[in-house]
Amino acid sequence: MLDVACVAVRWRCTTIQFATPPKPDDILSSNRELLEGQFTARRTIDTPARSQNSQGIMFSTTLRRLAQSARGPLGRLTVENNPYRTKKVWPPDFKDLTPQQQLRFEKKYKRRLYLAHYSPTWDKGTRMVRFVLVTGALIYALFFAEFEFWGKPYKPSEEIVAKAAHLFGIMDPDKRYERRKDAPR
């Protein structure tokens, strides 16, 4: 029997035993042959057994991998070189779809569009802008707006504006030109 180690990631710890030497087509179609029972796969242990030679094997593997040339950067996938072919034609032809299929497609498309363009940062930013605008409008209305109630010249915000503008007596117009006791000469 001939032992061949498979390269695919899902078979990384598997040894495949062939009754006859495999052809390249046989290796590529290993899933189909496995289902048909033409060869058996047996699982090996993930961690190698400790032996006197295991350190030498690990060191030689490291040297071999270091000596390999690096792969060049992979190009961007395009329609021509993409190994994963699409199953459906995009966009679908709405003339061929029934009204139920059209509705289902529109719902799915709207949901995907919403998820693709959803941004937590943008939502937080718009919430902060709304908060600042509403707070600013309330402060302006309470402190600086000049309301007239029933034609009276009295403005209820004057007292609040006077207190806020004079910072509770620190910058009172009556005391503007007085010198503070703790001020330098």
FIFI-318928 format. One record per residue (C-alpha): residue in one letter; x, y, z. Coordinates in steps of 0.02 Angstrom, whole numbers, padded with zeros to 5 digits, always signed. Layout:
N
AXYZ
...
***
This chain:
185
M+00000+00000+00000
L+00054+00178-00036
D+00031+00317+00095
V-00006+00493+00032
A-00032+00643+00146
C-00173+00757+00089
V-00137+00945+00077
A-00312+01012+00113
V-00335+01096+00282
R-00477+00983+00337
W-00366+00831+00310
R-00209+00901+00392
C-00193+00756+00515
T-00253+00618+00400
T-00159+00486+00303
I-00244+00415+00149
Q-00200+00238+00096
F-00218+00196-00088
A-00222+00016-00149
T-00139+00072-00312
P-00033+00224-00350
P-00155+00370-00373
K-00175+00474-00530
P-00184+00663-00517
D-00371+00656-00555
D-00395+00535-00410
I-00313+00654-00286
L-00419+00801-00344
S-00580+00704-00333
S-00542+00630-00162
N-00713+00673-00089
R-00807+00577-00223
E-00690+00427-00208
L-00704+00429-00020
L-00893+00418-00037
E-00877+00276-00162
G-00759+00183-00044
Q-00611+00164-00162
F-00489+00208-00024
T-00496+00223+00164
A-00442+00369+00270
R-00376+00344+00443
R-00353+00483+00570
T-00182+00508+00649
I-00145+00593+00814
D-00124+00784+00809
T+00031+00786+00920
P+00177+00680+00861
A+00242+00546+00977
R+00395+00597+01077
S+00550+00508+01019
Q+00735+00541+01009
N+00719+00590+00826
S+00572+00711+00847
Q+00685+00861+00882
G+00782+00827+00722
I+00621+00814+00622
M+00557+00979+00690
F+00722+01065+00656
S+00732+01000+00478
T+00552+01052+00446
T+00591+01228+00508
L+00744+01239+00396
R+00646+01175+00246
R+00509+01303+00273
L+00634+01444+00296
A+00720+01395+00133
Q+00559+01403+00032
S+00531+01557-00072
A+00394+01672-00016
R+00238+01680-00122
G+00205+01842-00212
P+00058+01948-00159
L-00107+01875-00215
G-00201+01980-00340
R-00375+02045-00310
L-00513+01924-00357
T-00606+01969-00515
V-00743+01884-00614
E-00613+01800-00724
N-00496+01729-00589
N-00622+01698-00448
P-00624+01511-00406
Y-00795+01528-00321
R-00927+01541-00456
T-01096+01616-00416
K-01249+01506-00415
K-01373+01644-00460
V-01373+01779-00591
W-01362+01953-00516
P-01467+02058-00526
P-01615+01945-00560
D-01735+01981-00702
F-01894+02045-00620
K-01998+01999-00772
D-01966+01814-00739
L-02009+01823-00552
T-02182+01802-00479
P-02251+01943-00369
Q-02215+01841-00212
Q-02034+01813-00266
Q-02017+01998-00308
L-02081+02048-00136
R-01966+01925-00049
F-01817+01985-00151
E-01857+02168-00112
K-01869+02132+00075
K-01705+02037+00073
Y-01619+02172-00030
K-01681+02312+00085
R-01622+02217+00240
R-01451+02184+00165
L-01437+02365+00109
Y-01480+02424+00285
L-01353+02307+00364
A-01218+02356+00239
H-01238+02542+00273
Y-01271+02535+00461
S-01138+02628+00558
P-01139+02641+00749
T-01021+02790+00740
W-01139+02884+00624
D-01288+02846+00736
K-01195+02906+00890
G-01142+03065+00799
T-01319+03107+00744
R-01383+03077+00922
M-01251+03196+00991
V-01294+03330+00861
R-01479+03316+00905
F-01439+03328+01091
V-01331+03484+01066
L-01462+03568+00955
V-01606+03535+01074
T-01504+03588+01226
G-01446+03746+01138
A-01624+03789+01086
L-01687+03767+01265
I-01546+03873+01338
Y-01579+04009+01210
A-01767+04005+01246
L-01743+04012+01435
F-01601+04137+01449
F-01595+04249+01296
A-01763+04248+01207
E-01874+04401+01226
F-02051+04340+01247
E-02198+04458+01263
F-02342+04395+01369
W-02510+04477+01334
G-02428+04633+01262
K-02329+04674+01420
P-02152+04742+01399
Y-02092+04635+01547
K-01973+04500+01495
P-01962+04354+01617
S-01789+04306+01555
E-01709+04473+01604
E-01677+04421+01784
I-01601+04255+01732
V-01493+04341+01600
A-01434+04471+01728
K-01383+04336+01852
A-01298+04231+01718
A-01209+04381+01640
H-01143+04448+01804
L-01093+04277+01869
F-01186+04301+02033
G-01111+04470+02077
I-00930+04441+02029
M-00942+04554+01877
D-01083+04665+01936
P-01089+04833+01843
D-01091+04926+02011
K-00926+04845+02063
R-00843+04851+01893
Y-00715+04986+01936
E-00679+04934+02115
R-00509+04859+02147
R-00504+04689+02227
K-00412+04673+02391
D-00308+04526+02331
A-00260+04607+02164
P-00075+04650+02138
R-00026+04834+02137
***
